Amino acid sequence: QVQLAESGGGLVQPGESLRLSCAASGVIFSIRTMAWYRQPPGKQRELVARVDSGSKMTYADSVKDRFIISRDYAKNTVSLEMNSMRPEDTAVYYCNAIIFAGRVNEYWGQGTQVTVSS
């Protein structure tokens, strides 16, 4: 069974940086895309950044030039480097992956809380 395990959430002050990591484990034939989503309090879940199998990266406008997504294809991991953080970045962050493990399915991590506050 495929699982996504996240780490790295926490409390930071505005302007500071934080790094999130996610590792996929289980029987995995290939990973199509890996991504980070977030759900701010009282709002819907939204895409933050995504990297596909061809290394094409997509970012939400609100995080462009501040966040960097990176993927290790050999280790089946994805990270999100968050810089110049703002209070509006406060949310539960979820790792997401489209994985072929006999069939193609979408998987989610359990979520990690990120709070930006002074």
N, C-alpha and C positions, 0 to 999 in steps of 0.2 A: 504494500500500500504506500502510495506516495504521500509524503508529508513536507510541509514548508515550516521551517523554524526560524523565527525572527529574533533579533537581539539588538540592543543599543538605544532603546528609548530612554526618556528621562526629562528632567527639568533643566532648562537653560535660560539665560537672560537674553533680551534682545541684542542682536548683533553678534552673538556667539555662534559656534558651530556644533554640529552633532552628526554622528555617522550611524546609520542603520545597516544591518547585515541580515541576509536571509540565505538559508541553505536548503536545497531540495534533497530529499533522501528517499530511498526505496528503489523499486525496480523501474528504471527510467531508460527508455530507448533513445529519446531525444527531447529536447526542450525547444519549443517554437519561440515563445516570448517569455520574458520575465519583466515584472513591472512593480511599481509601488503605487498604491492608492491611499487616500486618506479620507477620513470622515470627521469633519469639525463638529463640535457640539451643536445639535439641533439641525444639522444639514445633511444632505445626501453624500454618499461616497463619491469621490471624484478621482480621476487619474492624475497622478503627480508626474510620473516619468515611466517610460517603457523602452526596452531594448529588444530588438527582434533577433532572429537567428543570423541575420546578415549584418549585425551590429548597427543597424539604423536606430537612432535614438529619437524619442519624442518627449517633449516636455510641455507641461501646462504653462500658459503664459505667465502665471503668477510666480513661477519658480525659475523661469529662464534666467540664466546668468548668475543664479545663486546656488542651485542644486546641481549635482553631477551624479548620474547613474553609471555604474560600471558593472560588468559581468565577467565572471571567470567561467569560461565554457568547460574547462577540464574538471573544475570542482563543483559545478552546478550551483554556483552562488551568485547573488546579486547584492550590490551595496548602493546606498544612497548617501552621498556626502552633502550635508545641508549647511550652507554658509549664510552669513548675514541674516540670521533668523529673525522673524517678526512675530508679534503676538498672534497674527492671523494664521500662522503656520501651526498653531495649536490644534491637535487632532489625534485620533487613533490612526496609526499608519499600518497598512496591510500589505504584505507581500503577495504577489499574484503570479501564477505561471500557467502557460498553456503547454501541456506535456503529453507526449505520445508514450504510453506505457502499455502497448497492446491496442489501445484505442486513444483517441485524443480527448482529453478532459481538461477542464479548468480547475485549478486548485488555489486555495487561499490559506494564508497563515492565520494565526489566532489574533494578530493585532498587537501593536505596542504603542503605549501612550507617549506622546511628545507634547510637552508643555513649554511655551515660551512666555516668560513673565519676569518682571523685575520685582 
